[in-house]
Amino acid sequence: MNLHPKKLFPELENIELLNHQMVTKKDLLNFGNLLLEELKNTQGIEEQPAQWLKSSEVRKLLKISPGTLQNLRINGTLTPSKIGGILYYKHDDILKMLNE
């Protein structure tokens, strides 16, 4: 990955001025965002949700209480798979439920 200083600091006309300037928090934030974008582009990584979600993840995603999630299980809206005492929900099933 080869980042040109002009890409990091587009507001600067003379790149030599960078030799005498301090790095600000905004500069670090810009660099971090640019670095993440470059990594995603070079590796072809897209942020995809996990295929299976735990109950706590489903509750956070849907912003619901444990009781509401239990009601969704009881009435058959969501059907979990139990593995080792932990309930897992398919992400696709959650999307289907939201689209109905």
Secondary structure as UniProt FT lines:
FT   HELIX           5..8
FT   TURN            10..11
FT   HELIX           15..20
FT   HELIX           25..43
FT   STRAND          52..54
FT   HELIX           55..62
FT   HELIX           66..74
FT   TURN            75..76
FT   STRAND          81..83
FT   TURN            84..85
FT   STRAND          86..90
FT   HELIX           91..99
//
